[in-house]
Each structure stands twice: as C-alpha cells, then as structure tokens.
Amino acid sequence: MKTSKIRKSARDKMCALQIYPYCNNNTETTVLAHLPSMAKGMSIKSPDYLAVYACSSCHDLIDGRMHVSNISKEEILRCQMRGLERTWGQLITEGLITIT
C-alpha cells in the first residue's frame, strides 16, 4: 500500500486530539488516525481527509483499544471534531489540502 503525503505529514506533529488526561504529548508516537465514517464498514478506513494527527494514547482511545469510563462519547466526539479542525488547518498551511 502506498503511503500518502497526508499520512507522512503526521511525523513529529503534536497530537491534535489532546484528550485530557490521556494524551501523552509524545510527537514520536503521532500518526494519522482515521476517524469513524458513516460510509465505511468493519476494517475499512476512512479516507485520509477524515483523519487527525493523534498520539498513540489518544489513537488507542478513539479506536476503542483503550476503555475509559470518565469520558463520555460526546466528549470524545467533540475532541475528534476539534482535532479534525486543527489537522486540516495544518494540512492547508502545508499545501497538502487545497480548498478552492
């Protein structure tokens, strides 16, 4: 599978999710984490434009590999939307996404 420029851009970026108190703020673990999409099925990733820069801890939380009881689904969704806004801002600034 070919890695897109958007996926590669996640390297060494700050986590855009910043899910408190779980975010590890470790830029060495940041990846492009795909958000859930209504159009996808099990084991099918969303397109790269529906993804956020996420540290390993926040990625585990949104993907369900880490289970916590003190954060609501609504709060996680709010963090995902905030993270998408932050990630898109960086992608636009870097010229990886263009809006015309």
C-alpha positions in Angstrom: 0.0 0.0 0.0 1.3 3.4 -0.9 1.6 5.9 1.9 0.0 9.3 1.1 1.7 12.6 1.7 -1.0 13.3 4.3 -0.1 10.2 6.3 3.6 11.0 6.1 2.9 14.6 7.3 1.9 13.3 10.7 5.5 12.5 11.6 6.7 14.6 14.6 3.5 16.6 14.8 1.7 17.4 18.1 -1.4 15.5 18.8 -4.4 17.4 17.5 -6.9 15.5 19.8 -5.3 16.3 23.2 -7.8 14.1 25.1 -7.2 15.1 28.7 -5.8 13.4 30.8 -4.8 10.6 28.4 -2.9 12.4 25.8 0.8 11.6 26.1 2.0 14.6 24.0 4.7 12.4 22.5 5.4 13.6 19.0 7.4 10.4 18.3 4.1 8.4 18.5 2.0 10.7 16.3 0.2 9.1 13.4 -2.7 9.9 11.1 -5.6 8.4 12.9 -8.7 7.8 10.8 -12.0 8.9 12.3 -15.1 6.8 12.0 -17.1 7.3 8.8 -20.7 6.6 8.1 -19.7 5.2 4.7 -17.2 2.6 5.9 -17.6 -0.9 7.2 -15.6 -3.0 9.6 -11.9 -2.9 8.9 -12.3 -0.3 6.2 -10.5 3.0 7.0 -12.0 6.4 6.3 -10.2 8.5 3.6 -7.1 10.3 4.7 -9.0 13.7 4.8 -11.2 12.2 7.6 -8.3 11.7 9.9 -6.4 13.6 12.6 -2.9 13.8 14.0 -3.0 11.6 17.1 -0.5 10.4 19.7 -0.6 6.7 20.5 -2.7 7.2 23.6 -5.4 9.3 22.0 -5.4 7.0 19.0 -6.0 4.0 21.2 -8.9 5.8 22.9 -10.7 6.8 19.7 -10.2 3.4 18.2 -11.5 1.6 21.2 -8.3 -0.2 22.2 -8.3 1.9 25.5 -11.5 1.8 27.5 -12.2 4.6 30.0 -15.4 5.4 32.0 -14.7 9.0 32.8 -15.1 10.5 29.3 -18.4 10.5 27.5 -18.9 9.5 23.9 -20.0 13.1 23.3 -16.7 14.5 24.7 -14.7 12.1 22.6 -16.7 13.2 19.5 -16.0 16.9 20.5 -12.3 16.1 20.7 -12.4 14.4 17.3 -14.0 17.4 15.7 -11.6 19.8 17.3 -8.7 17.6 16.2 -10.0 17.5 12.6 -10.1 21.3 12.6 -6.6 21.5 13.9 -5.3 18.9 11.5 -7.0 20.4 8.5 -5.5 23.8 9.4 -2.0 22.3 9.3 -2.7 20.4 6.1 -4.0 23.6 4.4 -1.0 25.6 5.7 1.4 22.9 4.4 -0.4 22.8 1.0 -1.4 19.2 1.3 -5.1 20.1 1.1 -6.4 22.9 -1.1 -9.8 24.5 -0.9 -10.9 26.4 -4.0 
